[in-house]
């Protein structure tokens, strides 16, 4: 009788698990959809729109000669993909071994780290200082973007055989704001802004009385302003609250900081620069501090961070219960 009851209990457990998983998945796709809306807004509202703008001028990842097939075109348009051309300079090596290393070793490690940080933040958030919480948020955003784009790259590479660049290049190793924004952080967005905003503004103003040097400054500032406005739009999709323009101020501040940093580096030269071991922590600390001041408050005020953490935790629980 005990054996029969144990077998019945074992048979009943999968049903309970399925109900729990279904309930949690329903919660992920229910009323609180901040995470889904934010990701969709990033992929479609921003990236796809900018790619289509470039495509109208025979530029960008959607344009090719001969034309891409429809599956290729749709993949490049709707997903955060950017193919690597033979003549394109990469901030890191691009080869099959490096891609496999990232797909099968680095990406799982980042996914594991993301899960550990998420569980720790959910369980101990009340005990943590505000600065530590913002630092963890920065880490989660970086890891989430890398994981999402990395998974898109794996699918596209397996299905279409496309060689793709990595989404970021270890931004925590940046030794300057120019390096952080230009060569390490969110390279797909960086490249789109360079093609749609920076290069046209710089080219157009170089032919005016401003000259090349001031045209470069105008191109940099225009790129950061547009990035700020697009982030305000993303935040609106997530919070459904009127923009506070704090996020735009964050990017304008960093645009000014990049220009000032460039001028100081040019004035001091290489001999006057501090060691990379000092510049690295200063750069990262500046990004985190200004993010805590201007970037995250709109999300914190509306409670979007709590809802997004709940969605991520539900998703993580579902994955753990399935496997």
CORZIBEL-V553553 format. One record per pair of residues at least 24 apart in sequence whose ideal C-beta (glycine too) atoms are under 10 Angstrom apart, sorted by sequence separation. I is the first residue (numbers start at 0). J is the second residue. D is the distance in whole Angstrom. If there is no record, write none. Layout:
i = [I	I]
j = [J	J]
d = [D	D]
This chain:
i = [60	145	163	196	197	198	223	226	227	50	51	113	117	141	142	145	193	196	197	200	225	226	227	260	50	112	113	116	117	141	164	192	196	197	223	224	227	50	112	195	196	223	224	226	227	47	48	113	114	141	196	197	222	223	226	46	47	50	113	141	192	193	196	223	256	46	47	50	112	113	141	192	195	196	220	223	224	256	46	47	50	111	191	192	220	223	46	47	109	110	113	222	223	253	43	46	109	110	113	137	138	189	192	221	223	252	253	256	42	43	45	46	108	109	112	137	192	219	220	223	42	43	46	110	191	219	220	222	223	42	109	110	219	253	42	109	148	189	192	220	249	252	253	41	148	181	188	216	219	220	106	107	110	148	180	216	219	250	105	106	109	110	144	145	249	252	253	38	144	181	185	188	216	217	248	249	252	253	107	177	180	216	219	251	106	141	144	180	215	249	250	101	105	106	141	144	246	248	249	250	140	216	248	249	106	180	215	216	247	248	249	102	106	245	246	249	101	102	245	246	249	244	245	246	102	103	243	245	246	101	102	245	246	101	245	246	243	244	98	102	243	98	102	242	245	241	99	240	243	98	240	243	106	238	105	234	237	238	240	237	240	235	238	239	102	234	238	240	98	101	105	230	234	237	238	239	79	98	101	238	98	227	231	237	81	95	98	227	230	234	237	79	80	94	97	238	78	79	93	234	237	78	93	180	237	80	81	93	78	79	80	93	78	79	82	91	180	77	78	80	90	91	179	180	80	89	90	78	79	80	89	180	181	74	78	82	87	90	91	176	180	83	84	90	91	176	179	80	82	83	89	90	177	74	75	81	82	83	176	177	74	80	82	83	176	177	81	82	175	176	178	80	81	176	177	71	74	75	79	80	176	177	70	74	78	81	175	176	75	80	175	74	79	177	70	71	90	70	71	175	71	68	90	91	67	90	91	89	90	91	90	89	175	174	174	174	175	178	174	178	173	174	184	41	87	172	174	175	179	174	175	178	179	38	42	81	173	174	176	177	37	38	41	42	79	81	173	174	175	176	179	180	79	80	81	172	174	175	179	79	171	174	34	38	42	78	79	81	171	173	174	176	81	172	173	176	171	172	79	170	171	170	173	171	170	60	60	59	60	59	60	59	58	59	50	58	53	56	49	52	56	58	46	49	50	53	58	46	49	52	53	45	48	49	52	56	41	50	46	49	50	41	45	49	137	41	45	48	49	134	137	138	134	137	140	136	134	137	133	134	136	137	140	133	136	140	134	130	133	134	137	130	133	136	137	132	133	136	130	133	129	133	136	132	133	136	143	139	129	133	132	136	139	143	139	129	133	136	132	136	139	49	49	124	45	48	124	46	45	120	121	124	44	45	45	121	41	44	45	120	121	40	41	44	121	122	41	117	120	121	40	41	44	120	40	118	39	40	117	118	121	38	40	41	117	37	40	36	37	39	40	114	117	118	38	113	114	117	118	36	37	38	36	37	35	36	37	114	118	35	36	113	33	34	36	32	33	114	32	33	110	114	33	110	37	33	37	36	33	33	34	33	37	31	33	36	31	33	34	35	33	34	31	32	33	34	31	32	33	34	35	30	31	33	34	33	34	31	32	31	34	29	27	28	31	26	27	26	27	29	27	28	26	27	23	26	27	25	26	23	24	27	23	24	26	27	22	23	26	23	20	23	24	23	22	20	21	19	20	23	19	20	20	16	19	20	17	16	17	16]
j = [84	169	187	220	221	222	247	250	251	75	76	138	142	166	167	170	218	221	222	225	250	251	252	285	76	138	139	142	143	167	190	218	222	223	249	250	253	77	139	222	223	250	251	253	254	75	76	141	142	169	224	225	250	251	254	75	76	79	142	170	221	222	225	252	285	76	77	80	142	143	171	222	225	226	250	253	254	286	77	78	81	142	222	223	251	254	78	79	141	142	145	254	255	285	76	79	142	143	146	170	171	222	225	254	256	285	286	289	76	77	79	80	142	143	146	171	226	253	254	257	77	78	81	145	226	254	255	257	258	78	145	146	255	289	79	146	185	226	229	257	286	289	290	79	186	219	226	254	257	258	145	146	149	187	219	255	258	289	145	146	149	150	184	185	289	292	293	79	185	222	226	229	257	258	289	290	293	294	149	219	222	258	261	293	149	184	187	223	258	292	293	145	149	150	185	188	290	292	293	294	185	261	293	294	152	226	261	262	293	294	295	149	153	292	293	296	149	150	293	294	297	293	294	295	152	153	293	295	296	152	153	296	297	153	297	298	296	297	152	156	297	153	157	297	300	297	156	297	300	156	298	301	165	297	165	294	297	298	300	298	301	297	300	301	165	297	301	303	162	165	169	294	298	301	302	303	144	163	166	303	164	293	297	303	148	162	165	294	297	301	304	147	148	162	165	306	147	148	162	303	306	148	163	250	307	151	152	164	150	151	152	165	151	152	155	164	253	151	152	154	164	165	253	254	155	164	165	154	155	156	165	256	257	151	155	159	164	167	168	253	257	161	162	168	169	254	257	159	161	162	168	169	256	154	155	161	162	163	256	257	155	161	163	164	257	258	163	164	257	258	260	163	164	259	260	155	158	159	163	164	260	261	155	159	163	166	260	261	161	166	261	161	166	264	158	159	178	159	160	264	161	159	181	182	159	182	183	182	183	186	186	186	272	272	273	274	275	278	275	279	275	276	286	144	190	275	277	278	282	278	279	282	283	143	147	186	278	279	281	282	143	144	147	148	185	187	279	280	281	282	285	286	186	187	188	279	281	282	286	187	279	282	143	147	151	187	188	190	280	282	283	285	191	282	283	286	282	283	191	282	283	283	286	286	286	187	190	190	191	191	194	194	194	195	187	195	191	194	188	191	195	198	187	190	191	194	199	188	191	194	195	188	191	192	195	199	185	194	191	194	195	187	191	195	283	188	192	195	196	283	286	287	284	287	290	287	287	290	287	288	290	291	294	288	291	295	290	287	290	291	294	288	291	294	295	291	292	295	291	294	291	295	298	295	296	299	307	304	295	299	299	304	307	311	308	299	304	307	304	308	311	225	229	304	226	229	305	229	229	304	305	308	229	230	232	308	229	232	233	308	309	229	230	233	311	312	232	308	311	312	232	233	236	312	233	311	233	234	311	312	315	233	235	236	312	233	236	233	234	236	237	311	314	315	236	311	312	315	316	235	236	237	236	237	236	237	238	315	319	237	238	315	236	237	239	236	237	318	237	238	315	319	239	318	298	298	303	303	301	302	303	303	307	302	304	307	303	305	306	307	306	307	305	306	307	308	306	307	308	309	310	306	307	309	310	310	311	309	310	310	314	310	309	310	313	309	310	310	311	313	312	313	312	313	310	313	314	313	314	312	313	316	313	314	316	317	313	314	317	315	313	316	317	317	317	316	317	316	317	320	317	318	320	317	320	321	320	320	321	321]
d = [10	10	10	10	7	10	9	5	6	7	7	8	9	10	10	10	9	5	5	10	9	10	9	10	6	8	7	7	9	7	9	10	5	10	9	7	9	9	10	9	9	4	6	9	8	9	10	9	9	10	9	9	9	6	9	10	5	10	4	7	9	7	5	9	7	9	6	10	6	7	8	5	8	8	10	6	7	10	9	9	9	10	10	9	8	3	8	9	9	8	9	7	8	9	9	6	5	10	6	10	9	9	7	9	9	10	8	8	10	7	10	9	10	9	10	9	6	10	5	8	6	10	10	9	10	6	7	10	9	7	6	6	9	7	6	6	9	9	9	9	10	6	10	8	9	9	8	9	6	7	8	10	9	7	9	10	6	10	9	7	8	9	9	9	6	9	10	10	6	10	10	9	10	10	9	7	7	10	10	9	9	5	8	9	5	8	9	8	9	8	9	9	8	8	9	9	10	9	4	9	10	9	5	5	9	9	9	9	9	9	9	7	8	8	7	10	7	9	5	6	10	9	7	9	8	9	9	9	9	9	5	6	6	9	6	9	8	9	8	8	5	9	10	8	9	10	10	7	8	7	10	10	10	7	9	9	9	7	8	7	5	9	8	8	10	5	4	9	7	6	10	8	7	8	9	9	9	8	10	5	9	10	8	5	10	8	8	10	9	9	10	8	8	9	8	10	10	5	7	8	9	8	9	9	8	6	10	6	10	6	7	8	5	9	9	9	7	10	9	10	9	7	9	9	6	6	9	8	10	9	9	10	8	9	7	10	8	10	5	6	6	9	9	5	8	9	9	9	6	5	9	10	10	9	9	10	6	7	6	6	6	7	6	5	5	10	7	8	9	10	10	6	6	9	6	9	8	9	10	9	5	6	10	6	10	9	6	9	8	10	9	7	7	8	8	6	9	7	10	7	7	9	9	9	10	5	10	10	7	10	8	9	9	9	9	9	9	9	5	10	10	9	9	9	10	9	9	6	6	4	9	8	8	9	9	8	9	5	10	10	10	10	9	10	9	5	7	10	9	6	9	9	10	8	10	7	9	6	7	5	8	6	9	7	9	10	8	6	10	5	10	7	8	9	7	8	9	9	10	9	6	8	8	9	8	9	9	9	9	7	9	6	6	8	10	9	8	9	9	9	9	9	7	10	7	6	10	7	5	9	6	7	10	8	6	9	10	9	7	8	9	10	8	5	9	8	10	10	9	9	7	9	10	5	9	9	5	6	6	10	8	9	9	9	9	9	9	8	6	8	9	8	4	9	9	9	9	6	6	9	7	6	9	9	10	9	10	10	10	9	9	7	9	8	9	9	10	10	9	9	8	9	9	10	9	9	9	10	5	10	10	8	8	9	8	6	9	6	7	7	8	9	10	7	9	10	10	7	10	5	7	6	7	9	5	10	10	9	6	8	9	10	8	9	6	6	4	9	8	8	7	9	9	7	10	9	10	6	10	10	6	10	5	5	10	6	10	6	10	10	9	9	9	8	9	10	5	8	9	8	10	8	9	10	10	9	8	10	9	9	9	5	8	10	9	10	9	9	8	10	5	5	9	9	5	9	5	10	10	9	8	9	8	9	5	7	7	7	8	6	8	9	9	9	10	8	5	8	9	10	10	10	10	5	10	5	6	9	9	9	8	10	4	8	10	8	9	8	10	10	10	6	6	5	10	8	9	8	5	8	8	9	6	10	6	7	9	6	10	8]
